Amino acid sequence: QYFPKGTDLSIHSATDLDWVAQELNDRPRKRLEFRKPIELIEGLLLQ
């Protein structure tokens, strides 16, 4: 969705890659009962 398959990610800045990671982790997932992955990660880190 953000980069075509086979894209050389080394041509993108770390800021761009961090932005994509943030976007993906901020998306609710059906598999997680419509919670966001980042919410689960934060919950595990705070235990």
N, C-alpha and C positions, 0 to 999 in steps of 0.2 A: 504494500500500500504506500509506503513512504519511499522505498527504494526498489527499483526493478530487480528481479532475481538475477544474481550474478554480478551485481554492481560492486565495483571496487570501493569499499568504504574508506580506504585511506585517502581518497580525494576530498572527503568531507571533514569539516572541522570537528573537534571534540564537542564544541558547543552545539552543533547540529545534531550529532549523535546523542548527546545528553537530552536534547529537546525531544527527539523521537522516543527515547526510553521513557521519559516522563509522560508523554502522550499515551504510550502503550500501557504503562502502569497505572494510569489514571482512568482507564476505561473499565466500567463494570463488566463482569463476566458471568454468563449464565451458569457455568460450571462452579462458580464460587457463590452461588445463590445471589447473584447480581451485586456482589461486593467487589470492590476494586482490589487488585493485587497489592497495591501499596498499603491499603488498610490492613491486610493480613500480615504483611511484612512488619509494619509498625507495631502491630499487636504482639507479634512474636519477639521483637526486639525489646519491648517494654516489660516483658515478663521477667 
